[in-house]
């Protein structure tokens, strides 16, 4: 797969601005942990139309991230748009259904669940830095979890009412790939739990 190599030394983009307010999860312990929503239901998920170049902003502003995970500034770039056929070719089967159709990998199956090395977790679709190993923790839910994103500019949060409760979906700012969801039941210092799909991430050790 070709990646864009978005770092402070090899720039790339993200739209700045305040993130949407997270919605309170009221569906009980199972729903709050995310355990009620796994599937990879390839045959039953309603296909999402690929985002066209004329939908949404043509440019986004992303944070540039150094090898140590620190923010090195921002850069504005054209949003990455590919056809559905291109995404099918570039992504693995599971990554395609998760990132382009907002499906969810089964818990305790992801390759990055037990990744404990120091480094940066990048978008599997465009290589944008998304999470640092410093913020990773064991949530017990079966998915890689983080208490903060590496930079708010690099993600987008949107309300997701596709299940029994309203959740907050998280996607990549640059390529619009679905990553997972964020919940308000995480550890200090943020109290957040970014519950991500392993197939939506690529880990680069430091």
C-alpha positions as MATLAB code, in Angstrom:
seq = 'XXXXXXXXXXXXXXXXXXXXXXXXXXXXXXXXXXXXXXXXXXXXXXXXXXXXXXXXXXXXXXXXXXXXXXXXXXXXXXXXXXXXXXXXXXXXXXXXXXXXXXXXXXXXXXXXXXXXXXXXXXXXXXXXXXXXXXXXXXXXXXXXXXXXXXXXXXXXXXXXXXXXXXXXXXXXXXXXXXXXXXXXXXXXXXXXXXXXXXXXXXXXXX';
ca = [
       0.000    0.000    0.000;
       1.240    3.489   -0.723;
       1.292    5.811    2.255;
       1.644    9.554    2.304;
       4.230    9.678    5.089;
       2.675   12.530    7.050;
       5.222   13.677    9.591;
       6.877   16.914   10.579;
       9.671   16.050    8.149;
       7.352   14.844    5.383;
       4.286   17.128    5.739;
       0.591   16.447    5.082;
      -2.829   17.950    6.271;
      -5.865   18.351    8.766;
      -8.786   20.714    9.324;
      -8.461   22.644   12.580;
     -11.365   23.591   14.796;
     -13.088   22.538   17.957;
     -14.329   18.977   18.211;
     -17.988   18.171   18.606;
     -19.314   17.549   22.095;
     -19.320   13.884   23.055;
     -22.705   12.329   23.616;
     -23.454   10.572   26.886;
     -23.830    6.808   26.551;
     -26.937    5.583   28.345;
     -27.323    1.988   27.194;
     -25.779    0.160   30.178;
     -22.391   -1.342   30.866;
     -22.191   -3.484   27.738;
     -23.073   -0.595   25.460;
     -20.723    1.760   27.257;
     -17.820   -0.630   26.817;
     -18.563   -1.059   23.133;
     -19.059   -4.822   23.489;
     -22.560   -4.714   22.039;
     -21.524   -3.438   18.645;
     -19.000   -5.779   16.990;
     -19.858   -7.631   13.809;
     -17.964   -7.257   10.529;
     -21.353   -7.923    8.947;
     -20.148   -7.795    5.368;
     -23.321   -9.239    3.907;
     -25.747   -7.107    5.887;
     -24.139   -3.686    6.249;
     -25.855   -1.112    4.079;
     -23.118    0.045    1.669;
     -21.982    3.585    2.348;
     -21.440    5.652   -0.760;
     -17.808    6.784   -1.060;
     -17.391   10.460   -0.239;
     -17.072   12.392   -3.466;
     -14.609   15.199   -4.054;
     -17.488   17.688   -4.236;
     -18.772   16.713   -0.763;
     -17.320   18.375    2.310;
     -14.213   20.573    2.408;
     -11.757   20.241   -0.445;
      -8.885   21.013    1.909;
      -8.158   20.028    5.496;
      -5.574   21.216    8.010;
      -3.695   18.533    9.905;
      -1.128   18.591   12.694;
       2.431   17.667   11.759;
       3.830   15.142   14.219;
       7.491   14.499   15.001;
       9.037   11.075   15.533;
       8.701   11.595   19.293;
       4.956   12.191   18.970;
       5.140   15.939   19.565;
       3.241   18.465   17.468;
       5.455   20.403   15.048;
       2.920   22.735   13.487;
       0.091   22.365   10.972;
      -0.299   22.108    7.218;
      -3.275   22.492    4.891;
      -3.595   19.912    2.114;
      -6.228   18.622   -0.323;
      -8.493   16.038    1.303;
      -7.620   12.522    0.144;
     -10.408   11.216   -2.099;
     -10.419    7.750   -3.661;
     -13.103    5.748   -5.430;
     -14.683    2.725   -3.791;
     -12.808    0.515   -6.249;
      -9.506    2.105   -5.270;
     -10.182    1.610   -1.555;
     -11.062   -2.046   -2.146;
      -7.742   -2.496   -3.923;
      -5.610   -0.587   -1.400;
      -7.062   -1.881    1.881;
      -7.319   -5.385    3.274;
     -10.809   -6.907    3.200;
     -11.449   -6.236    6.895;
      -9.906   -2.754    6.761;
     -12.125   -1.881    3.804;
     -15.337   -2.837    5.614;
     -14.313   -1.078    8.819;
     -12.880    2.101    7.309;
     -15.216    2.629    4.359;
     -18.463    1.135    5.747;
     -18.047    1.818    9.503;
     -18.092   -1.854   10.471;
     -16.318   -3.147   13.609;
     -13.751   -5.910   13.995;
     -14.482   -8.622   16.545;
     -13.097   -7.932   20.036;
      -9.814   -9.530   21.136;
      -8.851  -10.318   17.526;
      -6.969   -7.174   16.478;
      -3.235   -7.391   15.806;
      -2.552   -4.155   17.709;
      -4.539   -4.961   20.845;
      -1.445   -6.042   22.779;
       1.078   -3.780   21.024;
       3.189   -2.334   23.859;
       6.186   -0.853   22.045;
       6.771    2.890   21.917;
       5.722    4.496   18.692;
       2.954    6.088   16.644;
      -0.337    4.570   15.465;
      -1.127    5.865   11.967;
      -4.164    5.708    9.698;
      -4.158    2.532    7.599;
      -5.709    4.464    4.730;
      -3.416    7.486    4.436;
      -0.642    7.194    7.093;
      -1.775   10.250    9.065;
      -0.471   10.071   12.682;
      -3.454    9.459   14.978;
      -2.388    8.081   18.373;
       0.765    7.780   20.468;
       1.715    4.693   22.461;
       1.975    7.020   25.475;
      -1.826    7.288   25.555;
      -2.570    3.579   25.024;
      -4.105    1.607   27.891;
      -5.799   -1.736   28.531;
      -9.533   -1.013   28.645;
     -10.524   -4.683   28.857;
     -12.947   -4.222   25.952;
     -10.956   -6.156   23.359;
     -10.042   -3.187   21.170;
      -6.934   -0.942   21.219;
      -7.802    1.986   23.488;
      -6.272    5.430   23.977;
      -7.058    8.255   26.396;
      -6.327   10.947   23.804;
      -5.643   11.425   20.108;
      -2.177   12.541   19.111;
      -3.685   15.835   17.875;
      -7.334   16.929   17.731;
      -6.716   18.319   14.238;
      -6.103   14.820   12.881;
      -9.465   13.275   13.768;
     -13.141   14.069   13.255;
     -15.883   13.239   15.775;
     -19.487   12.846   14.611;
     -22.698   11.579   16.266;
     -23.469    7.969   15.317;
     -27.059    6.821   15.776;
     -26.717    3.552   13.869;
     -27.193    1.365   16.961;
     -29.544    1.339   19.964;
     -27.697    4.224   21.602;
     -26.117    7.374   20.226;
     -22.350    7.126   20.154;
     -19.558    9.376   18.884;
     -17.770    8.016   15.825;
     -14.127    8.870   15.149;
     -12.695    9.140   11.644;
      -9.462   10.238    9.998;
      -9.388   13.923    9.110;
      -7.490   13.401    5.864;
      -9.080   10.337    4.206;
     -12.420   10.114    6.107;
     -11.694    6.515    7.107;
     -13.774    5.231   10.035;
     -11.527    4.384   13.009;
     -13.864    3.542   15.891;
     -15.687    5.434   18.649;
     -14.854    7.608   21.645;
     -16.515    7.207   25.057;
     -16.508    9.230   28.278;
     -15.422    6.352   30.530;
     -11.646    6.469   30.125;
      -8.837    7.031   32.643;
      -7.222   10.265   33.757;
      -6.112   12.769   32.664;
      -8.821   13.084   29.963;
     -11.518   10.639   31.071;
     -11.832    9.527   27.443;
     -11.594    6.116   25.805;
     -10.862    6.125   22.094;
     -11.909    2.575   21.170;
     -10.208    1.867   17.836;
     -10.171   -0.943   15.288;
      -6.734   -2.505   14.776;
      -7.326   -2.886   11.040;
      -7.829    0.879   10.747;
      -4.373    1.569   12.195;
      -0.754    0.965   11.222;
       1.858    0.962   13.998;
       5.262    2.533   13.435;
       7.669    1.832   16.329;
       9.974    4.637   17.428;
];
